[in-house]
């Protein structure tokens, strides 16, 4: 290769690298993204950012609450976001959460006369980069509800906590009548009632995209996307719950529901599945800080 050609290649390569670095820099500068730091409540290689534009860095109180909510382990560590009373992992590709984790007690779920859900507004989560953020416009005329993953009813101790459940990062497209407003709501209410028996209820909720066999005999994973941001419509949703009794014993229940109209007379128990089934389908590990052998009952059966 001649000296002249070699010089041209070097110049072109330098321009390409410089352009890439500059583009990356200005892309980051163009977005008001909170600082991400390591905190004791998370594994050493994890990070957390407050999911509210008002408080870009978690306070010590918030970090302590994260540690309490995630007492039995993180299902995964992708794009962790913390709110005052729940934690989620955000799926930037699908514009919905991978999972949402709650610690529910009698006090947190107790109705408060000073709290009015109708005052809460659905709002974009501005801690998410605009490229990956869902918007209210995505749901408009889509035929789907903005379905809560962390249920508003689990956080009724203050208006602020209920308001925080209305960030769109906590939403997923759900069939309205027959699912979100009925069968799914029934499951949420059942989980809240568990606090009457158990001191602490740890609940992990999330979407699933399950395969289906088509006419050609092959399995395909197909799901709809809605809006300009292509928000994914999950085929199913899961809840995995661990309940902590006063004597320290643990029980687990795990459910999968199809995102479709479900008849009122179908019992919740019919949606119970082994937790390992959900873990394999979701690519997550639930409550891995406690050995399964330490859980006395799973889905009502002695473990």
N, C-alpha and C positions, 0 to 999 in steps of 0.2 A: 504494500500500500504506500502511495506517495506521501511525502511530508505534508503537502497541501491538503490532501483528503483527510489525513489524520487530524490536522488542526481544525478542519470543519466539523468533524465528529465530536471533538472535545468541546467546541463552542456550542454545538447543538445540544449536547448532553448537559452542559452547564445551564443553558437556558431552560431546559426541561425540568431539572431539579429545582432551580430557583423558582420557577412558576408554580411547581407543586407546593413548595414550602410557603410561598406567599399566599397561594389560594387557601391552603389549610389554615394559615394564620388569620386571614381576613374572614374566613367562614366562622372561626371560633369567636372572633371579635364582634361579628355582626349579631351574635345572639347573647342575650343577658343570661348566661348559664351560671348557676351557683357553683361555688368552690366545692370540690369533693375531697373529703379527708377520711383517714382511717380513724375508727373509734373503738374503744374497748368492747362495746356491745356486739361488735361484728368480728368474724374471723379475721386474722391479721391481713389477709389479702383481699378483704372485702372493702366496700366503701358505701357511704350513705349520704344522701343529701336531703334536706328538708323539702317536702313537696309543697311548699307554699312560697310565693315570691316575697312575702313579707319578712320571712326569717330564713335567709339563704344557708345558714349553718345551724345544725341542731344544738340546743342548749344541753347542759349537763342533765337536767331533768328529763329531756327528751331521750337522751342516750340511755339513761337508766330505764325508761319505759320500754325502749326497744329491747333491751336486755331481758326485761320481764316478759314481753310478748313472745320473744323468740327463745324462751327458756329451754325448749326441747329441740332446738336446732333449726337451721335454715334449709328449706327444701331445695334451694338453688341460690346462686349469687349473681345473677345477671340483672344489672340496672336496678339496684335496690333503692327504694324511695321510702322515707319515713314520714308518717303523720303523727299527730299527738297521741292517737289511740289505735293505730294499726300500721302495718308495714306491708309493702308490696314489691314485687319484682316485675318490671315493665318490659313487655315484648315490643321492641321498636319496629319490627317488621310487620306485625299484625295490628299494632295500635291498640292493643288491650293488654291487661296484665297476664304474666305467666301464672302468678298466684298472689293471693292476698291473705295476710295472717292477722288474726284477732285474738285477744285475750278478753273473754267475756265473764263478767261476774254479776251477781244480783244487783249490785249498785250501778254498774255501767248500763245495764239493760232496764233498770227501773224507770217507769214513766215519770217525767218531770213536767209539772204544769207550766213552768217557764220556758219550755222548749216547744217550738212550733215548726214542724217539718215543712209546712207550706211556705215558710219564709226562706228556705234554702233554695239556692239556684244552681243548676247545672253549669259548670264552668270548666274551660280548658285548664289543664295542668301546665302552668308556665315553667315548671322546672324541667319539662321535657322539651328537647330540641324541636323547633317548628316542623322540621322534616318528618318527624315521627309522632307528632301530636294529633290526637283526634279532636274534632270540633263538633259543636252542636249541629252545625249545618250538615254534617255527615249523616246524622240520624233523621234529619228532616225529611218527611214523606218516604222514609225507607221501609215503613211497615214494622219496624222493630222498636221496642222500648229501650231506653238507656237503663239497663239492668244493673243494680248494685251487686258488687261482689262482697265487699264489707257492708253488711246491711245497716241502713240508717238506724233501725230499731235497736241495734246492739249498742248504740252510743248516745243514749238519751239523757245522760247525766248533765249535758250542757249544750247550748245552741251551737257553740263553736265546734264541738265534736261532731254533731250531726251535719253541720255545714261542710265539714271536711270530707264527709263521705260522698259529697256531690261533685268532687273533681272527676273529670271524664277518664282519668287514668284508673279510676275505680269502677268504671262502667264497661259493659260488654253488650253487644246487640242481643236482645232476648225476645222471643215471641211473647207478645203481651198477654192477651186473654188466653187462659188455659195453661200458661206457664209462669211468667214473671209475676203476674197478679194472682195466681192461684197455686199451682203445685209447688213452685219454687218458694213462694211466700210461706206456704205450709211448712216446708223444710226449715226455713229461717226461723219461724215461730217455734218449731220443735226444738231447735238448738238453743234458743233463748230459755225455754222451759227447763232445759237441763241444769240451769243455774239454781233451780229450786232444790235440786238433789246434791249437786256438786259445788264445792267452793270455787273452783276455777275450771273454765271451759276454754280450751285452745282450739281454734277453728281455722282451717286452711281451705280456701275456696279458689277455684280457677276454671278456665276453659279447657276443653278437649277438642281435638280434631281427629275423629276416628274414621278408620277405613270402612268402605262399604263395597260389597261384591256387586259388580255390574253384570249386565246380560252376557258379556263375553267370558264370564267366569273369572275375571281378574279383579283384584282389590284395588280401589282407588280412594285417595283422600281428597274429597271435594268439598269446598265451602264457599259460600257467597262472600263478597266484599261490598261495602256500602260507602257512598259519599266520595268526594274528591280525594280523600286521603286513604281510600280503600281499607276501611276498618273491617277486620275479619269477623264473620259471623260464626261462632263456634257451633259445632254439631252437637256437643254435649257440655255439661258442666259437672264439676265434682265438688264435694265437701268431705274433708277428712277431719274428724273431731277427736280430741283426747280430753277426757274428763278426769279431774283430780279430786278424789274424795278426801274428807277430813283426815282419814287415817293414812293418807299418802298413796293409797292404791290408785291404779289407773285403768280406765276402760277406753276403748277406741271404737268409733263407728265411722264407716266410710260409704259414701253414696255417689252414684253417677245418674244424672237425669238427661234424657235427650231434650234438645232445644226445640220442642214442638208442643202442640196442644196435648195435655194429659188429662184424662178423665178424673173427675173429682173422687170417684170411689176407689181409685188405685191406691193401696196403702203404701206409706213411705218405705216400709220394710222391703218391698219388692224392688227397690232401687239400691239396696245394699249390695256391695261387691267387696271382695277381698282388697285391702289397701294396696297389695302388691300389684294388682291389676291396674290401678290408677297410676302407680309409680312408673310402671313400664310404659304406659301410654303417654304420660305427661313428661317423662324424662326427669322426674323429681324424686327425692327421697324425703319422706315425711317423718318428723320427730326422730331423727337419727341420733339424737343425743341420749335417747333412752332405748335400751335393748328391748326388742319385741317380747322377749321372755318375761320382762318386768310388767307387761300389760296383762292384767288378769282376764279380761274378756274383750273379744273383738266381734263386733256386730252381734252382741248378745250371747255369744258362745264362749265357753271357757277356753282360754288359750293354753 
